[in-house]
Amino acid sequence: MQSRKDQVQAHLFVLGRLSGSMLRGDPDAPETPSARTSKGMLWGGALVALACLGTAVFGLVSPGGGTSWRVPGTLVVVRETGARYLYTGGALHPVLNEASARLLAGDRFRVADAAADSLQDTPRGATLGIVGAPDALPHPVRRPVWAVCAGQTPAAPGTGAKPLTSVLIDAPGDDGGLGSGRGVLVTAPGAGVQLLWNGRRFPVDTRNGTQAALGWAGVVPTAVSPAFLGTLDAGPALAPPDVPGRGRPGPRLGGTATRVGQLFTASGQSYLLRADGLVPLTGLGHRLLRGDPRTQRIAYGGRSVAEHPVGPADLAAHQAPAAAAAELAAGLPRTAPRVDAVDPAAQQICVRDSPQGDGYTTTVAVVDAASVPGTAPAAQPAVGAACTPADRVWVRPGSGALVRAESSAGTGDSRYLVPENGVAYPLAPTALKSLGYSDSSATGLPARLLGLLPRGPVLDPTALAVSGVVAPTSAAPPSGEQCGGATS
């Protein structure tokens, strides 16, 4: 070997012979085994480059021209401007909102974008849609937690703070509520003082010493709006039970004269003497009667209230009918709940309706005011005022609800869609399928909650089929909905 170059060429020659013998079985073949592969890759790359160049030149010379959107029921979005058309009947119809497009297209609904140039030769039709229908629909629909919270507006100079009611849909946080042993006191115009306990409200008798008897004399009730109070079912009045014939002579017990309305005890159980006999009392009932001024003034003739023991024989001889005890305690707590003091400047009282089974379970919670979001409902075309309007409405972005409005008896067949704009839209029976929902996804919800939300137009595909543009109409309140706030 005369040079390094000769050595390299000799080495490559030997390697070529080895490759040829292994791959082809012929070490003296005139071409290397990889020559065809290399040439194929070069020619293939050149052809791909030419195809890309030709496509780019064609796109510059003749942009647009796509026709994949020409399927009836397609919502066509113009790529350059965002304008929307519904392709139906061989024409492009401007459409007011997505809900209207879905109602018209039904199960054929699809979305496609297209260049403006590709739409130039397609006939245009009349504008279609329901004025005020929603533009963003929740998919999939959820079963959110609903919360109605009572707070206060900041005090302005010269005026005091005012009650503030907020509705939260798909509400954040859940601390489980106050529990069965705790409650809060509130007051609303025309409703007096009420105890919120165990998901219900109980009117509190303020004339016969109830608050003092239950240890709540120092608790200041939180001012709330009638709209907030109306979100809870009313329980029986929290008041000392009436005692017919109070102060009249009763039977002799243990050799001592008695009067109707006096209290007795046996084996740690308290009893009320009524005209029909001795009635066992719950802890709450005992405290209410013992703290009732009428008990001391009438039943004890002005003397201090004293509970005398009664023997087994007298108890057996003068026991009231068994139904009497259930009658006195019906619907009331068995013991007096502990009432939490609420700071209206830093805390809010929230009524939470959480999904459970086919319905909802209601709890009451006290939360930090800073954790309650919401803004005042904005004015929207064809959207009417709520029955009992809330001051603020908040829906988790991208969320919403499909609900069945129910009366307090749990009945009702009106369906409502509540998308992220916080408006309740009544649904015609045929609208569910067109919008992509099923009736099984609707959840029962107390109609009084829907009464807090602005009311949108009825979403009805039949109305769209008759008239291109459906003008605003007023929707009737859902079955069982009450207006005018809470009552005592």
MOLINFEN-V67898 format. One record per run of one state. SS is the DSSP state (H for helix, E for strand, C for the rest). FROM is the first residue (numbers start at 0). LEN is the number of residues. If there is no record, write none. Layout:
SS FROM LEN
SS FROM LEN
This chain:
C 0 3
H 3 20
C 23 11
H 34 27
C 61 12
E 73 5
C 78 5
E 83 5
C 88 2
E 90 5
C 95 2
H 97 11
C 108 1
E 109 5
C 114 1
H 115 4
C 119 4
E 123 7
C 130 11
E 141 1
C 142 3
E 145 7
C 152 10
E 162 7
C 169 12
E 181 7
C 188 3
E 191 6
C 197 2
E 199 5
C 204 5
H 209 4
C 213 8
E 221 2
C 223 2
H 225 4
C 229 3
E 232 2
C 234 3
E 237 1
C 238 10
E 248 1
C 249 3
E 252 1
C 253 2
E 255 1
C 256 2
E 258 1
C 259 3
E 262 4
C 266 2
E 268 6
C 274 2
E 276 4
C 280 2
H 282 8
C 290 2
H 292 7
C 299 8
E 307 2
C 309 2
H 311 6
C 317 1
E 318 1
C 319 2
H 321 8
C 329 8
E 337 2
C 339 7
E 346 10
C 356 2
E 358 10
H 368 3
C 371 3
E 374 1
C 375 8
E 383 1
C 384 7
E 391 4
C 395 5
E 400 6
C 406 7
E 413 5
C 418 4
E 422 5
C 427 3
H 430 4
C 434 4
H 438 3
C 441 1
E 442 4
H 446 4
C 450 3
E 453 2
C 455 3
E 458 1
C 459 1
H 460 6
C 466 2
E 468 2
C 470 18
